[in-house]
Amino acid sequence: NGDYSVKLKEADGKSTNPVGIRVLQARLIPVTFTIDDVPSTFTGKSLYLTGNTIELGQWATTRETAIGPFLCPHTPTCFLDISVPAGKLLHFKFLNIACDNSITKEGGENHSFTVPTTDTGSIKVKWQH
């Protein structure tokens, strides 16, 4: 799994321009991640998730590579739907990435969730101070 750059070789030996592809781990299951008690100083434009799989950003901490931003129509509760590998044990954390790219990670231990193997899933947790 991961990101790869692929080039095709034509019959005359010339290579094509590289094309980026992402190889995923397994069949994907849609999961709704909901977080309660989001600090009032954070907005939906800055709340992200990062975790132990490529679908969760592989512990990335930038706006470009972490997963989000979360939707916050009823603060202090925010949510995001993410497709993740069926049956996989996920470990993840929430973080706030400010406009100046400074990062505030939630405290406490990583959250854990085992993805169902069929249908859809959901997990609801509280922001850990």
C-alpha positions, 0 to 999 in steps of 0.5 A: 500500500502507499503512493507510487509513481508509474511510467508506462513503456511504449513499444518503441521504448519511450516512457510516458510521463509518470502518473501518481497512483495510491494503492489501498489496503483492502475493501473500504467501509464508510465510517462516520467519525464524530467528535464531541466537546471540540474547543470553541476556539477551533473551527470546522476549517481547522479540525483534522484527523490523523492515524495509522493507515494511508486512509487516515493520513499515516500520522500526517500533521499538515493540511495537505496530508491529514484528513479533513477538515471536519464539518461542524454544523452543531458545535461543539460536535463535528463529524467527517465520513472517511472510507477505511479498510474493512476489519482494520484496527485503527488508531487515530488522534484529532488535531487543530491546524491553524491558519499559520500552520501551528498544530494543537493535538488533543491530549490523552491516548490515541483513540482506537476503533475496529472497522466493521467488515460489512455495511457502514461504521460510526465512532463517537468520541470526546476531544481529550484535553 
